[in-house]
Amino acid sequence: MAERSSVEFVEEGALLAPKFDRDGLIPVVTTDAQSGEVLMLGVMNAEALLRTIETREAHYWSRSRGALWRKGATSGLVQKIVEMRIDDDQDAIWLRVRVEGLGASCHVGYRSCFFRSVEMGLAIQAPVALTFVEREKVFDPREIYGDAPNPTKL
């Protein structure tokens, strides 16, 4: 990847020069290439970014596992890259993908990790309610992942 030599080079240049945060990560928004629906938000380190570019399959850095993660390696829900974009200052990535298998991307079993909406316009005096936008899971996570504990840390 190219060195970030100047603002002009980063913002207007024709070479990839991503800006990783202090932990060596860059945020990645992943959407369905056909519908435009947001499927997930993840992060990549340099190795995940390079593997994604080389294989045209999404690789991420799992903060909870502390390891490189090829999306779908366990579940079969592989994200095939249709297009990768980087924002103007090269500190965020947008993946447009086609999801193999059941077409879902959320380890909880829903199509999208963004399966709930937040109630807005309320005076915040109590917990804020969530509304399920997706009512049914695409798959049962126990059938795919077994009884393994949820890898997401609270």
N, C-alpha and C positions, 0 to 999 in steps of 0.2 A: 504494500500500500504506500501511497505517496506521503512525503513529509508535508506537514501543514506549515508552509513557508510564509504565507501572508493571507490577510483577510480576502484579498482579491482572488488569490489562487484557490482558496477553500470555497468561496461563495460563487465564483464565476468560472472556475477552472474545469477542465475535462478529465481530471484524475480523481480516483477515490482516495480521500484522506480523512477517514473517520476520526471523530473526537470521542474517545472513551472517557468515562468518568474516573475518579480517583481509585475505584475498585477494578478498573479495566473493563467496564461494561458500557454498552450502548443500548438504549431502549428500542424495542421493535414492536410496532403495531402490525398485526396480521389480520387481513380481511379476506373474505371469499371473493375470488376473482370474478365470478359471475354476478352475484347479488350485491356485492359491496358491503355486506354485513361484517361488522367487527367480530372476529372470532376470539382473539386473545391479545394480551400484552405480555411480552417476554423480554429477555435481555440476551445479548450476545457478547462474548469476549472476542478477541481477534481470531482465535482458532475456530470458533463457531461461525463467524462471518466468512472466513476463507472456505470452510467446508461447505457452507451453504452455496457460495458462489461456484465452487467446483462441482458439486453434485446436483444442483438445482432441487435439493430437498432441504427443508428447514432444519437447522441445527440451532440449539439455544444453549445458554449456560444456565444450569439449574442452581440457583442460590441455595435452595433448601438441601440439595444433595452435594453441593460443591463439586459438580462434575459436568462435563460436556454431555449434551442430551440430543439425540436425533429424534425429532418429534415422530411418534408412531413406532418406534423400535419395539415397544412392548405391546401396544394396542393395535397396531396395523393402521392407525389413523395418520398416515404419512401425509405431510404437507408438501405437495409438488409446487415449486415456484413457477408462476406465470410471469411475474415481473417483480423486480426489487427496485425501490426508489430510496434515495437519501434526501434529507431536507437541506435547505439552503446553507446552513452552517455545518452540515455533516455531523450532527450529534443525535440523530434519530433516523431509524430505518422504517420503511413501510414495505411489507411483503403482501403481494396479491397471490393467493394460493388456490389450488384445487386439492381438496382433501380426499384421499383414497379411503376405501373401506366404507364405514357407515356415514361418512361426511361430517363427523363431529370433531371438535377440537378440545373440548373441556374434559379433564380427567374425572369430573364429578358426574359425567354422563350426558350433559346437555350439549347441543350443537355448538353454542358459543359460551365462552367463559362469562360473558356479560348477559346472564339470563335473568337478572332482576333489575327493576328500575327503582329509583329513590324518589320518595314523595317530596315535592318541592313546595315552596311558598308557605311553610309552616313556621310558627313561632317555636323555636327549639326550647322546650321545657321538659321533654321526655325523650326516650329513644325514638329515632326516626324510623318509620316503617318502610319496608321493602315490598314491592309487588313483583310476583313472578311473571315475567313476560313470556318465557318458555314454560309451558305447563307440564310437558312430558319429556322424560329423558330419552335420548336416542339409544342408549345402551345402559346396561347395569354394570357399574364399575367393578363389582365383585366378580363378575364373570370374566372380565378382561384382566384385572390386576390381582385377583384373589383376595384373601383377607389381609393383605399387607396393610400396615398403617398408612394413613394419608401422608404423602411426602411433604406436604406444605406445612411449614412451621407457623405457629401463631405468634 
